[in-house]
Amino acid sequence: MNKKTADIMVMLSVVAAVISAYVSFTQSDILKLAGTQWILIAIVLGIYGLYIRERSA
């Protein structure tokens, strides 16, 4: 894997965090996941993106 993949994972983490905020404030249902579940997805994607970036360095 390369740096581009790591950047994509970090960007997906940011998108998931924004979705988490939206779901938490509006109480809507995106893909039937709660806001806390979205923030967990954001954390996992961010950690994985940083891992890939360190691995390719």
Contacts in CASP RR format, 6 or more apart in sequence:
PFRMAT RR
TARGET T0000
AUTHOR 0000-0000-0000
METHOD contacts of the structure
MODEL  1
MNKKTADIMVMLSVVAAVISAYVSFTQSDILKLAGTQWILIAIVLGIYGL
YIRERSA
1 52 0 8 1.000
1 55 0 8 1.000
1 56 0 8 1.000
2 52 0 8 1.000
2 56 0 8 1.000
3 53 0 8 1.000
3 56 0 8 1.000
5 49 0 8 1.000
5 52 0 8 1.000
6 49 0 8 1.000
6 50 0 8 1.000
6 52 0 8 1.000
6 53 0 8 1.000
6 56 0 8 1.000
7 53 0 8 1.000
9 45 0 8 1.000
9 46 0 8 1.000
9 48 0 8 1.000
9 49 0 8 1.000
9 52 0 8 1.000
10 45 0 8 1.000
10 46 0 8 1.000
10 49 0 8 1.000
10 50 0 8 1.000
10 53 0 8 1.000
12 45 0 8 1.000
13 42 0 8 1.000
13 43 0 8 1.000
13 45 0 8 1.000
13 46 0 8 1.000
13 49 0 8 1.000
14 42 0 8 1.000
16 38 0 8 1.000
16 39 0 8 1.000
16 41 0 8 1.000
16 42 0 8 1.000
16 45 0 8 1.000
17 38 0 8 1.000
17 39 0 8 1.000
17 42 0 8 1.000
19 30 0 8 1.000
19 35 0 8 1.000
19 38 0 8 1.000
20 35 0 8 1.000
20 36 0 8 1.000
20 38 0 8 1.000
20 39 0 8 1.000
20 41 0 8 1.000
20 42 0 8 1.000
22 28 0 8 1.000
22 30 0 8 1.000
23 29 0 8 1.000
23 30 0 8 1.000
23 33 0 8 1.000
23 34 0 8 1.000
23 35 0 8 1.000
23 38 0 8 1.000
24 35 0 8 1.000
30 38 0 8 1.000
33 41 0 8 1.000
END
